[in-house]
Amino acid sequence: MYPLATTATMFPSYNSSLVDWVRFASKKAGGSSKNLGGKSPGRRYGFKKTDGNFVHAGNILATQRLMRWQPGAHVGIGTNNTLYALEDGIVRFTKEVYVPAPRSTETFKVITKLPMGTVLYKTFINIVPNKQEGKFKLVGML
């Protein structure tokens, strides 16, 4: 059978060969990590449709990081400030008097610092919808 274990094999002394088996943590030398980033292309913000273009509902009109252009008639705004058409029609850009909401942050940051009587103009993007054809008949005429 197997030989019985002795106290010398069960409890090795400090000078035994087991101490030689201990491994220490090591790390390979890594390379430098300079010049990271800065190589990605831009986000391509700006107009996607210009004044006078025909658009369908859902077409993106402009992408913007901040509120550079305001949504006008028949134009929606996405969560990332993207302006899109709500109806089919012709794109029109207009400059209109801008009156911000009384409790907006823009009022406190900008409007309160302007002299009295100053008028702000902002660019609005509007959609002029196509004229609907009269294909409907009154029930009384049937």
Backbone as a ProteinNet text record, in pm:
[ID]
protein_1_A
[PRIMARY]
MYPLATTATMFPSYNSSLVDWVRFASKKAGGSSKNLGGKSPGRRYGFKKTDGNFVHAGNILATQRLMRWQPGAHVGIGTNNTLYALEDGIVRFTKEVYVPAPRSTETFKVITKLPMGTVLYKTFINIVPNKQEGKFKLVGML
[TERTIARY]
82.1	0	86.6	26.2	98.5	177.2	289.9	365.4	296.2	308.4	246.8	323.1	250.2	313.5	383.2	497.4	572.3	555.1	594.6	583.2	672.9	778.2	869.1	803.4	720.5	654.1	524.9	460.4	336.3	361	464.1	495.7	636.8	654.2	790.7	850.9	977.4	1047.2	1060.3	1099.9	1113.9	1219.3	1317.6	1428	1397.9	1275.4	1245.9	1238.1	1219.8	1217.8	1085.3	981.2	853.6	867	962.6	980.9	1024.1	1091.3	1136.8	1020.6	904.9	792.9	708.8	733.4	653.3	679.5	570.7	584	549.3	614.7	588.2	511.7	433.3	356.9	452.2	420.1	505.6	417.2	471.1	396.4	490.3	440.7	522.3	526.6	631.1	641.8	543.9	462.8	364.8	417.5	359.7	399.1	333.1	374.9	316.6	179.9	98.3	-36.8	-57.5	30.7	18.1	-68.8	-111.3	-185.9	-317.5	-386.3	-516.3	-625.1	-722.1	-835.4	-799.6	-898	-876.2	-878.8	-901	-899.7	-1039.9	-1140.4	-1276.4	-1330.2	-1411.4	-1466.9	-1569.5	-1598.3	-1694.7	-1836.4	-1927.5	-2065.6	-2151.3	-2100.6	-2174	-2302.2	-2289	-2403.1	-2432.9	-2556.7	-2592.9	-2721.7	-2745.5	-2865.9	-2856.6	-2965.9	-2976.9	-3067.4	-3160.8	-3248.4	-3242.6	-3239.7	-3230.4	-3365.9	-3369	-3492	-3544.8	-3672.1	-3734.5	-3734.7	-3667.2	-3667	-3800.2	-3841.4	-3960.4	-3917.9	-3992.2	-3959.5	-4083.8	-4061	-4167.2	-4169.2	-4279.3	-4290.4	-4183.2	-4112	-4006.2	-3867	-3855	-3722.2	-3652.2	-3521.5	-3442.6	-3409.5	-3439.6	-3414.9	-3279.9	-3243.6	-3117	-3078	-2946.3	-2894.1	-2812	-2822.7	-2755	-2722.2	-2613.4	-2576.2	-2651.5	-2653.6	-2730.5	-2848.8	-2933.1	-3051.8	-3015.4	-2958.5	-2921.9	-3042.8	-3125.2	-3246.7	-3365	-3474.2	-3594	-3694.1	-3773.4	-3876.9	-3995.7	-4039.6	-4154.4	-4276.8	-4359.7	-4483.9	-4454.5	-4520.4	-4511.3	-4369.7	-4293.5	-4157.7	-4148.2	-4093	-4073.8	-3928	-3903.1	-3766	-3740.9	-3626.4	-3589.5	-3517.9	-3481.1	-3413.8	-3274.2	-3211.6	-3077.4	-3083.7	-3194.6	-3217	-3220.6	-3248.4	-3263.6	-3401.7	-3407.4	-3534.7	-3579.7	-3706.2	-3757.9	-3897.3	-3935.2	-4063.9	-4176.4	-4287.1	-4405	-4504.1	-4492.6	-4581.8	-4502.3	-4559.7	-4500	-4516.8	-4415	-4428.1	-4294.9	-4294.5	-4177.3	-4113.2	-3979.9	-3905.5	-3893.3	-3918.6	-3901.6	-3828.8	-3727.3	-3653.9	-3702.3	-3732.1	-3777.8	-3702.6	-3685.8	-3631.6	-3750.3	-3771	-3886.2	-3841.3	-3925	-3898	-3910	-3809.4	-3805.8	-3838.1	-3939.3	-3976.9	-3966.3	-3862.5	-3847.7	-3949.3	-3965.7	-4055.2	-4000.8	-4088.2	-4040.7	-3947.4	-3966	-3883.8	-3774.3	-3744.9	-3641	-3502.7	-3404.3	-3267	-3211.8	-3260	-3213.1	-3255.5	-3369.7	-3415.9	-3320.7	-3280.4	-3192.5	-3050.6	-3003	-2864.7	-2846.9	-2943.6	-2925.4	-3016.2	-3144.1	-3242.1	-3225	-3196.9	-3186.4	-3066.1	-2966.5	-2846.5	-2856.5	-2961	-2977.3	-3044	-3017.1	-3084.6	-3234.9	-3309.5	-3455.4	-3492.1	-3592.6	-3639.7	-3565.8	-3469.8	-3396.6	-3486.7	-3479.7	-3559.7	-3465.2	-3495.3	-3415.2	-3480.6	-3399.9	-3447.5	-3377.8	-3454.8	-3398	-3450.5	-3374.5	-3412.4	-3505.1	-3620	-3716.9	-3723.8	-3734.8	-3751.6	-3897.4	-3965.2	-4107.9	-4129.1	-4241.8	-4285	-4418.1	-4424.4	-4550.1	-4610.3	-4718.3	-4771.5	-4836.2	-4841.5	-4909.5	-5058.3	-5122	-5265.9	-5336.2	-5432.9	-5507.2	-5613.1	-5619.3	-5717.3	-5855.5	-5956.4	-6092.4	-6157.9	-6128.7	-6186.7	-6303	-6339.6	-6443.3	-6578.5	-6684.2	-6819.8	-6899.5	-6989	-7075.6	-7174	-7208.7	-7300.2	-7436.8	-7478.3	-7608.8	-7616.1	-7501.7	-7502.1	-7505.1	-7492.8	-7492.2	-7629.1
-117.5	0	123.8	230.8	357.3	372.1	440.1	459.4	563.4	546.8	639.9	771.3	878.9	1010	1030.8	1087	1117.2	1264.1	1303.1	1442.8	1530.9	1477	1557.1	1593	1503.3	1533.8	1611.1	1593.4	1664.7	1811	1838.3	1974.3	2006.8	2053.3	2079	2197.7	2193.7	2302.5	2421.7	2533.3	2656.4	2642	2562	2547	2444.2	2394.2	2291.8	2353.3	2269.8	2315.9	2381.3	2379.4	2443.1	2594.2	2651.9	2795.9	2837.8	2751.8	2783.4	2790	2732.2	2729.2	2855.5	2946.1	3067.3	3157.9	3206.7	3296.4	3436.9	3532.1	3671.7	3733.7	3836.8	3905.4	3972.8	3962.4	4025.4	4094.1	4189.8	4266.2	4292.5	4265.8	4297.6	4447.7	4494.9	4638.1	4673.9	4775.9	4817.6	4931.7	4946.8	5057.2	5186.8	5294.4	5424.1	5438.4	5524.7	5544.2	5689.8	5742.4	5881.9	5891.6	6013	6043.6	5966.8	5954.7	5887.7	5988.2	5946.4	6032.4	6138	6218.3	6325.6	6281.9	6153.3	6104.7	6072.5	6094.6	6063	6175.1	6141.1	6245.2	6330.3	6447	6537.9	6485.1	6550	6503.1	6548.6	6634.2	6680.6	6754.1	6848.2	6931.5	7030.3	7074.4	7177.4	7144.6	7221.7	7203.1	7073.4	7002.3	6886.1	6919.8	7011.5	7061	7212.8	7274.5	7420.3	7481.8	7613.9	7688	7655.7	7617.3	7586.8	7439.6	7354.6	7211	7148.3	7046.7	6969.9	6856.7	6837	6730.7	6648.4	6525.6	6436.8	6437.1	6393.3	6385.8	6291.6	6335.7	6255.1	6288.1	6364.5	6402.1	6493	6472.7	6557.3	6686.4	6798.9	6930.1	6986.5	6971.7	7025.1	6948.8	6933.5	6877.5	6984.9	6991.7	7097	7045.9	7097.9	7061	7147.3	7277.1	7370.5	7419.4	7502.9	7551.3	7668.1	7637.8	7741.5	7782.7	7684.8	7710.7	7659.9	7731.9	7698.5	7624.9	7532.8	7467.5	7560.7	7571.8	7655.9	7570.6	7615.1	7545.8	7411.3	7307.8	7171.6	7115.4	7156.2	7105.3	7054.9	6934.2	6876.7	6883.6	6860.7	6862.9	6734.3	6670.3	6546.2	6571.2	6462.8	6474.8	6533.6	6517.4	6573.1	6701.7	6774.4	6902.9	6890.5	6772.8	6754.3	6803.1	6883.7	6933.7	6844.4	6802.5	6714	6759.5	6721.7	6763.1	6676.4	6741.2	6668.5	6642.5	6718.5	6701.5	6718.7	6669.5	6693.3	6840.2	6898	7037.4	7099.5	7232.4	7310.7	7371.4	7366.6	7423.1	7573.7	7647.8	7793.4	7833.8	7920.7	7976.2	8118.4	8152.6	8287.8	8339.7	8471.8	8539.3	8599.8	8561.6	8608.2	8662.1	8746.5	8797.7	8681.7	8668.4	8557.3	8608.3	8549.3	8583.2	8454.2	8441.2	8317.5	8309.9	8191.2	8171.6	8249	8303.2	8387.2	8316.1	8187.8	8116.5	8031.7	8052.9	7973.2	8020.6	7932.7	7968	8075.2	8076	8176.8	8317.3	8325.9	8456	8510.8	8427.1	8472.9	8498.9	8419.9	8435	8546.1	8563.4	8654.9	8776.8	8753.2	8860.8	8966.1	8922.8	9019.2	9111.3	9071.6	9153.8	9249.7	9236.5	9324	9454.8	9563.3	9689.6	9680.4	9766.4	9768.3	9798.8	9731.5	9755.4	9676.9	9592.5	9512.6	9401.6	9378.6	9274.7	9166.2	9041.3	8927.9	8864.6	8836.8	8766.6	8631.9	8528.6	8395.5	8335.5	8238.9	8171.5	8054.8	8053.8	7945.7	7868.6	7738.4	7653.2	7608.9	7639.2	7609.4	7517.2	7449.9	7369.7	7426.6	7462.1	7505	7380.2	7325	7198.6	7213.6	7100.8	7098.5	7123.2	7183.7	7205.3	7071.3	7050	6925.2	6931.3	6827.3	6823.9	6795.4	6861.9	6844.6	6720.4	6605.6	6480.5	6435.6	6517.5	6477.6	6534.4	6462.4	6506.8	6511.7	6607.8	6615.6	6499.1	6452.8	6339.5	6376.6	6502.5	6546.5	6548.7	6553.2	6559.2	6420.8	6315.3	6179.4	6129
0	0	0	48.2	48.8	178.3	168.8	293.8	381.6	510.1	603.4	603.1	623.9	624.7	757.4	749.8	871.3	903.6	1020.1	1059.2	975.3	921.9	839.6	707.1	653.4	526.7	548.3	663.9	690.5	724.1	799.4	840.6	796.7	674.2	628.5	703.5	715.6	783.6	689.5	745.3	668.1	559.2	581.9	487.2	379	371.8	272.4	133.4	36.6	-102	-140	-52.8	-83.8	-95.3	-26.2	-30.7	-170.2	-241.5	-376.2	-475.2	-439.1	-531.5	-527.6	-437.2	-424	-542.6	-603	-718.3	-675.2	-736.3	-706.1	-822.3	-791.8	-895.5	-992.3	-1118.2	-1219	-1321.9	-1387.5	-1489.2	-1604.4	-1723.4	-1840.4	-1860.2	-1918.4	-1946	-2056.6	-2032.9	-2132.7	-2216.7	-2331.9	-2419	-2375.3	-2433	-2398.2	-2465.3	-2409.7	-2463.3	-2500.5	-2579.3	-2621.4	-2746.5	-2776.5	-2898.8	-2908.6	-2798.3	-2801.9	-2836.6	-2912.6	-2945.6	-3047.9	-3082.4	-3177.5	-3322.1	-3345.4	-3483	-3533.8	-3450.6	-3493.6	-3582.1	-3679.7	-3767.6	-3693.4	-3749.3	-3687.8	-3696.8	-3627.2	-3620.5	-3737.4	-3823.3	-3942.1	-3904	-3810.6	-3774.1	-3886.1	-3894.3	-3990.7	-4063.2	-4169.9	-4250.2	-4329.2	-4335.9	-4424.3	-4542.5	-4522.8	-4629.5	-4626.3	-4743	-4749.4	-4783.6	-4786.4	-4811.9	-4951.7	-4960.2	-5088.3	-5124.3	-5048.3	-5076.9	-5037.5	-5113.9	-5078.7	-4985.9	-4877.1	-4781.7	-4751.7	-4711.5	-4666.1	-4513.8	-4456.6	-4310.9	-4257.1	-4155.1	-4094.9	-4144.3	-4252.8	-4302.2	-4201.9	-4185.4	-4096.1	-4169.4	-4105.1	-4164.8	-4122.7	-3995.8	-3945.3	-3819.8	-3800.1	-3676.3	-3607.9	-3476.2	-3401.5	-3262	-3205.8	-3069.5	-2969.4	-2993.5	-2912.2	-2994.8	-2936.1	-3007.3	-3098.3	-3213.2	-3309.7	-3392.6	-3430.7	-3507.8	-3427.1	-3434.8	-3357.7	-3446.7	-3391.6	-3471.4	-3492	-3615.7	-3649	-3674.9	-3771	-3803.2	-3869	-3821.8	-3876.5	-3869.4	-3767.7	-3746.8	-3603.7	-3587.6	-3455	-3414.8	-3286.5	-3235.4	-3158.3	-3186.8	-3120.5	-2988.9	-2921.3	-2792	-2805.4	-2920.9	-2942.3	-3025.3	-3017.7	-3086.1	-3238	-3289.7	-3433.6	-3475.3	-3580.8	-3632.1	-3747.2	-3745.4	-3849.4	-3890.9	-4013.3	-4070	-4013.9	-3979.1	-3932.4	-4044.9	-4155.3	-4270.2	-4398.5	-4509.5	-4641	-4677.2	-4740.2	-4781.8	-4818.1	-4827.9	-4867.7	-4742.6	-4736.4	-4623.3	-4640.9	-4533.1	-4532.5	-4404.7	-4421	-4307.9	-4285.1	-4161.3	-4129.5	-4007.7	-4002.6	-3884.3	-3811.6	-3687.9	-3612.1	-3477.5	-3420.6	-3286.3	-3188.5	-3103.8	-3009.4	-2869.6	-2809.9	-2672.8	-2591.2	-2507.1	-2429.1	-2316	-2262.9	-2148.7	-2028.6	-1944.8	-1833.9	-1736.4	-1715.5	-1617.2	-1680.7	-1806.5	-1871.6	-1827.9	-1843.2	-1805.6	-1898.4	-2023.2	-2118.2	-2074.6	-2011.5	-1963.4	-1857.9	-1765.5	-1658.1	-1707.2	-1803	-1848.4	-1950.8	-2039.8	-2152.8	-2143.4	-2132.3	-2144.7	-2035.4	-1913.7	-1803.9	-1817.9	-1896.6	-1914.1	-2032.9	-2113.9	-2229.7	-2188.1	-2262.3	-2230.2	-2256.9	-2192.4	-2208.4	-2353.5	-2404.1	-2539.7	-2646.5	-2607.5	-2705.4	-2758.8	-2888.1	-2952.2	-3002.2	-2968.8	-3014.2	-3136.2	-3237.1	-3356.1	-3363	-3392.9	-3409.3	-3538.5	-3591.4	-3715.2	-3682.9	-3747.6	-3732.4	-3863.4	-3853.8	-3972	-3974.8	-4084.8	-4100.2	-4219.8	-4219.7	-4334	-4381.8	-4510.4	-4571.8	-4635.5	-4576.6	-4627.1	-4764	-4835.5	-4965.2	-4944.9	-5045.6	-5037	-5050.3	-4962.1	-4964.8	-5073.6	-5155	-5262.8	-5204.6	-5260.7	-5211.2	-5267.9	-5214	-5261.5	-5173.3	-5078	-4984.3	-5027.4	-4995	-5026.1	-4896.6	-4888.4	-4772.1	-4773	-4656.1	-4645.6	-4702.1	-4686.1	-4735.9	-4888	-4956.9	-5103.2	-5166.8	-5087.9	-5144.3	-5174.6
[MASK]
++++++++++++++++++++++++++++++++++++++++++++++++++++++++++++++++++++++++++++++++++++++++++++++++++++++++++++++++++++++++++++++++++++++++++++++

